[in-house]
Amino acid sequence: MTDDPAKALCPQARPYVLKEEAGATRWWCACGRSKAQPFCDGSHAGTAFTPLETVCPESRMVAWCGCKATKTPPYCDGSHSRL
C-alpha cells in the first residue's frame, strides 16, 4: 500500500454493500484513507481528493466502490476484479 497523496488507496478489493434509506446523504471517500469506509472522515486532507456527495433517491441496497478504481463513482462497477 502506497502513501502517495496523489494516488487513491484500495482499502477493500470488493464493494461495501449497504442498505441505504431514501433521501440519505452520504459522502463517499474517494481517497481510500478514511477509517469510516466507504464514507469520508476527512482523511483526504493534504491530498488531491475530495469526497463525493451522494443522495440516495430510494431505499435500496447500494454497492459502494471499495477499491476506489471504479469508472462510475461512487458505485462499484467491478473494477476490483481487474486489480
Order of alpha helices (4+ residues) and beta strands (2+ residues): beta-beta-beta-beta
